[in-house]
């Protein structure tokens, strides 16, 4: 891994996921087979083929990078969390060198790569975590070759869980460290990035046990709980427990809920 970190003020620091490395895949993973659909969607949207060189910022444990690399896309991933990338290194090791993934521990606002290096760049549900996201966009524009797209993607916000999250954030005044939630799907156009068509989406069903959602809140599995007090987290867990009981009646019985994923391609702003 390439260490290129330097000092920054606490207000500028992005959210780092070291604490989530041990449970990230269990709480953010796709249902069986959906990771392949997601990889296909990203590859098709970005025009990626075998040996295309893709930069992924916030690569983490490789939730997206691994299925893309299995299609022989050459992924270069950057992240600030050494612990998260160690999970990805273990997956690469288990594949005995058959995953074309390279990693660098680096700040996405100061990428350690030359200009016009990549055939595409990818950010999956990451810009809301980066206070200096405008600097990241400038760096991405620098390292993308002319005509290469930035792929902006995320899990779809759908159903009761998204409604509860939004209400929770309002009540507890939880704000994103980076791009605000209300601008998350529009901020690139606001900054002059040019969309290459509409967002492309897939939908799927996800099975979960309602009790486990409550436990994940109580255990601070999601980053939106990390700045809350213990009392606020306990209140949130109990509130969610009550809503799930009212909705499903039994917190132990697995239920099927809607899920989805979307990606949209953009070209960098025209230079003036």
Secondary structure, DSSP 4 states (H G I P E B T S, - for coil): ---------GGGPPP--GGGTTTHHHHHPPPTTHHHHHHHHHHHHHT--TT-EEEEET-TT-TTHHHHHTTT-EEEEEES-HHHHHHHHHHHHHTTT-S-EEEEE--TTS--S-TT-EEEEEEES-GGG-TTHHHHHHHHHHHEEEEEEEEEEEE---HHHHHHHHHHHHHTT---SSS-GGGTTTHHHHTT-EE-SS-EEEEEEEEEEHHHHHHHHHTT-SGGGTTS-HHHHHHHHHHHHHHHHHHHS-SSSEEEEEEEEEEEEEEPPPP-
